[in-house]
C-alpha cells in the first residue's frame, strides 16, 4: 500500500472516531493500524474492517504511524479515504 497518501490531509483521516466513521460510510479504502494501539481500539477497528471489507496495514508503533501521517503525535489508526464515494448507511 502507498503510505505516501497518509501525508495528504484531503485523502486521509487519523484517529479512532474519524477512521470508524469513514469505514462505516464506505469511504475508507485502506486502514493503517498500529500494533501497539490499545487492544479495545484495535479490536473495534479490525471488526469494522472485516464487516466492511476494508484492508488493514499494520504499522509497528503508534509513533511511526503518526510520523507517516505527518503529525507530531502518536496515532493508533488512520485511513486513506475516497471522498467521492457516496456515504452509505
C-alpha positions as CSV (number, residue, x, y, z in Angstrom):
1,X,0.0,0.0,0.0
2,X,1.2,3.5,-0.8
3,X,1.7,5.1,2.6
4,X,2.5,8.5,1.0
5,X,-1.3,9.1,0.7
6,X,-1.3,9.4,4.5
7,X,0.6,12.7,4.3
8,X,-2.2,14.2,2.2
9,X,-4.8,15.7,4.6
10,X,-7.5,15.6,2.0
11,X,-7.0,11.8,1.4
12,X,-6.7,10.6,5.0
13,X,-8.2,10.7,8.4
14,X,-6.4,10.0,11.7
15,X,-7.8,8.6,14.9
16,X,-10.4,6.1,16.1
17,X,-13.5,8.2,15.7
18,X,-12.8,9.5,12.2
19,X,-11.5,6.2,11.0
20,X,-14.6,4.3,12.1
21,X,-16.9,7.0,10.6
22,X,-15.3,6.6,7.2
23,X,-15.2,2.8,7.3
24,X,-18.9,2.8,8.1
25,X,-19.6,5.3,5.3
26,X,-17.7,3.0,2.9
27,X,-15.2,5.8,2.1
28,X,-12.1,4.2,3.7
29,X,-10.0,2.4,1.0
30,X,-7.4,1.1,3.4
31,X,-6.8,1.4,7.2
32,X,-3.5,1.6,8.9
33,X,-3.4,0.2,12.5
34,X,-0.6,0.4,15.0
35,X,0.4,-2.8,16.6
36,X,0.8,-1.1,19.9
37,X,-2.6,0.5,19.9
38,X,-5.0,-0.1,22.8
39,X,-6.5,-3.6,22.4
40,X,-10.1,-2.3,22.6
41,X,-9.5,0.2,19.8
42,X,-7.6,-2.3,17.7
43,X,-10.4,-4.9,18.0
44,X,-13.1,-2.4,17.2
45,X,-11.2,-1.2,14.1
46,X,-10.5,-4.8,13.0
47,X,-14.1,-5.8,13.4
48,X,-15.4,-2.9,11.3
49,X,-12.8,-3.5,8.6
50,X,-13.9,-7.1,8.4
51,X,-17.5,-6.2,8.2
52,X,-17.0,-3.6,5.5
53,X,-14.2,-5.4,3.7
54,X,-11.5,-2.8,4.2
55,X,-7.9,-4.0,4.1
56,X,-5.7,-3.3,7.1
57,X,-2.0,-2.5,7.0
58,X,-0.3,-3.0,10.3
59,X,2.4,-0.5,11.4
60,X,4.8,-1.3,14.2
61,X,4.2,1.6,16.5
62,X,1.8,4.5,17.1
63,X,4.7,6.9,16.9
64,X,5.7,5.5,13.5
65,X,2.1,5.8,12.2
66,X,1.9,9.4,13.4
67,X,5.1,10.2,11.5
68,X,3.7,8.5,8.4
69,X,0.7,10.9,8.7
70,X,2.9,13.9,9.1
71,X,1.7,14.7,12.6
72,X,3.7,15.3,15.7
73,X,1.7,13.0,18.0
74,X,1.1,9.2,18.1
75,X,-1.7,7.7,16.1
76,X,-3.5,4.4,16.8
77,X,-5.1,4.3,13.4
78,X,-5.6,6.2,10.2
79,X,-7.5,5.6,7.0
80,X,-6.9,6.6,3.4
81,X,-10.3,7.8,2.1
82,X,-12.1,8.4,-1.1
83,X,-14.5,11.2,-0.6
84,X,-16.1,10.7,-4.0
85,X,-17.7,7.5,-2.7
86,X,-21.2,8.3,-1.6
87,X,-21.8,7.7,2.1
88,X,-23.9,4.6,2.8
89,X,-25.8,3.7,5.9
